[in-house]
Amino acid sequence: MKKKTFYSIFITILFLIFLNTLSCFSFAWGDPQIVGKITSAFESIKDWLLKIATPAAAVAVGTGVFMKKFSFGDEEKIRTGKKLIKGSLFSYAFILAIDLILSAIKSLIS
């Protein structure tokens, strides 16, 4: 079973290397116009999402804080407020980390 898995992974890697070397010779070095338009569209979507993420996280954290503050001792509301604060901060940190990783990859490629 292990030999079969090893051989299939090895053949897949060789096939991908073959396709990579083949693509260097078969296509022009420049990007077609539609690829440039799609790339710029994804860049503008990414920028828009980052601009929206900051106020959305602030509103979610504020809502969680107010939910905890005005719970009047209700344990369920306190728990929900804590979950809302933790979830929104985690999501915002995840979005920023993805942006950082994509920027690092982009700088390595170009």
N, C-alpha and C positions, 0 to 999 in steps of 0.2 A: 504494500500500500504506500509506503514512504517513497519507494523508487518511482512509482507511477506519478505521485504528486510532484516529486523533484523534476522528473522529465517534462511534465506538462508545464511547470513554471519556467524551466529552462527554454523550452521551445517557444513559449509565449514571449519571453524576453528577447530571444533571437529574432522573432518575427517583428517585434516593435522596433528593434534596432534597424532591421532591414527596411521597414517602412520609413523610418526617420531619415536614413541615408538616401532612400529613393525620392523622398519629397524634396530634398535639397536640390536635386538635379532636374526635377520635373516642373517646378513652379518658378515664377519670377520672384525676385527678392522683395519687391514692393507689395504693399497691401492693395487689393482692389478698392475701388471707391466705396462700395457698399460696406465693406469691412470697416473702413474708417468711420462711416456714418454710424454703424452699430456700436463701435467702440466709444465714440463720443456720446452716443445716447446712453450707454451704460454708465459712463463717467458722470453725466448730468444726473442720472437717477441716483447714483451713489452719493453725490454731493447733496442732493435734495433729501435723501433719507438721513444723512448725518445732521443736516440742519433741523429736521423735524424731531430727531431722537432726543436732543437735549431738552427742549421744552416738554416733550412727552414724559421723559423720566422725571423732570422736576414736578410736573403735575401729579404723577403717580406717587412720588415720595411724599409730596404735600398732602395728598389724599390719605395716605397711610398714616401720616403723623396726626392729622386731624381725627382720623378714625380711632387711633389709640387714645388721643387726648379726650375726646368726647364720648368714650365708651361707657362712662359712669359705672365701671366695675364689671361690665359684661365680658366674660372671658373669651367668648367667641369673637366679639368685635376686636378685642386686643390681639388675638391670634391672627385674625384676618388682616389687621393693620400691619403686623410684623411681616406676614407673608407678602403683602403688597410692597412693602419697603424693600425687603430682601430681593424679591423677584424683579422689581424695576431696576435696582442697582446692578444686579447680576446681568440683566439684559443690556443695560447701557454699557457696562464694562465689556460684554461680549461683542457689541457692535463696534466699540472703539478698538478692541483687539483685532477684529477682522479687518478693519481699515488699516491698522498698523501692519498686519501680515501682508495684505495686498500691496501696500506701498513698498514693503521690503522686497517682495517678489518682483514688482515692476522695476525697481531700481537694479535688481540683479539681472533681469532680462535685458534691459537697455543699457 
